[in-house]
Amino acid sequence: MARAESVLRADGLEKRFGALVVLDAVDFTVGCREAVGIVGPNGAGKTTLLNVLSGRNTPERGQILFAGEDVTGLDVAARCRLGIARSHQIPRPFGGMTVFENLLVAAEAGAGLRGPAATRRALETLALCGMLPRANRRAETLGLLDRKRLELARALATEPVLLLLDEIGAGLTDAEAQILVEIIAAIRAQGIAIVWIEHIVHVLVKVVGRLVCMDAGRVIADGAPDAVLRDAAVIDAYLGQAAHAASHG
Amino acid sequence: MIFLNQCLQGIFLGAYYALIACSLSFLFGVMRIINLAHGSLAVLAAFLLFVLADRYGLSPWLGLVLVIPVMAALGFLLQILVLERSLKGGLLVPLLSTFGLAIVIDNLLFQGFGADTRSLAPYIGDLSFASWSLSDDITVGQLDVIILAAAVALLGGLQLFLARTRLGRTIRATAEAPEIVGLIGIDARAVYALSTALAMALATVAGAFLALRATFNPYSGGMQLLFAFEAVVIGGFGSLWGTLIGGILLGVAQNLGAFVNPHGFLIAGHGFFLAILIARLYLGPRLARLRLARLRPRRPRPHAARPA
């Protein structure tokens, strides 16, 4: 049994692509209503961890408990219906459908809502993400910021307990990223647990209460953001041996 | 007046083409598959209806109630056993596998029923020839009117179903991006299997009307597929209303061809189809703009989404 206060618990996750070990005995826990940031250099295994948690990739070893239930064998769709939603780095809206329809179908399929309840969920989510003025635009006509907001809103419309975000800020200006941060903070205030991968660390620490740093498929630091960012292993992973040597020299 | 009658009969014939094209158009819209077994599957349904009528005296209308679920179940199996695998193999494999399926069905039907030509017309009383005379030159067959009504109801109903219902939206989302609908909790495999079942139900209706208005034999499927394909292409792949219009244009072109010359029926139809294809090739972008302007009215309308 998982501890009552954790919504997600992954133990000993291992994922290989051929001979390459991308996740190496990763333990990862997310508490109820907790927001966790994941940082790490490219190739650290961050996105793969999200893929394994969302059900897109199957781990070779390890177990994933969601709300106390073993979900290791479930696919993406089944996990989504249980309450694990995910947004991708590159938004993929249903281009020929309107923004409103994108959310409506998510509320219907992901949250299992019907009729007025589904409509209400879609509209609430649109309002939260500031997309109401775009409700009747076809999704393929949106610009990047709106696509990102739609990607986030569509995941949110499935009524998740846990939201997995993959570099949602990538490619945005600081001002645009700020808009997203405010939306994500509002989502967090609703009590939805969040796991957020982001390269732009100063954006990340505005929302998350805990930071996890990965390198070469392992978790190398886990704790309060300040402590993790000061951690020698983290600095090492980010800046490499040269900087490490320089700081000692 | 004879010219007018030819046009009118062309519209009725075209409605039949739209009816047989409905399943093909829907399946392409959802799964990007051109189902070359469509005609043969429709003929298979026609034979099932024929057996029910001939051996058990069941009216074709009642027979449909039995045959539609059977064909839908067959569609479900077809998706899981054949199409799902072949879809993974690129563009050519679904074409080849459905083409192979067509040959198998045709020859199994030949094995079982021989080469005799059959029709369901004897089993629907005088409906097969009853007509209304509008003037000396213009008569309207009652069955033709039923076919036109069925075509409008089926294609229009399908369009409404896709636009307005929960399952319709699920199908559209899956058609847009099958690899990511899992993210919102949709099982794309189930949606595909359901869509193929629906397409087979539509093919059954097509087979029924083929058998009611004309004759058929085990090798009739190819010609039906050809007309259905032409109707879909003329109307624009992936558009259901387009298919209705495409079918009617094809029917009118064929009848006007026959009006000019008794042998002109097929030539005019195929010629019209080719002319549209070539026009698309050369005027493609301009035609597309024309279509977009017509089908997609002014957007956006802010705040127009209302809670139900």
Interface residues (C-beta under 8 A of the other chain):
Chain A: S54 G55 R56 D75 V76 A77 A78 C80 R81 A85 R86 H88 R92 F94 G95 G96 M97 T98 F100 E101 N102 L104 V105 A106 E108 A109 G110 A111 G112 R114 G115 P116 A118 T119 R120 A122 L123 L126 L132 P133 R134 A135 N136 R137 R138 R154 A155 A157 T158
Chain B: R166 R169 T170 R172 A173 E176 A177 I180 V181 G182 L183 I184 G185 I186 D187 A188 R296 R299 P300 R301 P302 H303 A304 A305 P307 A308
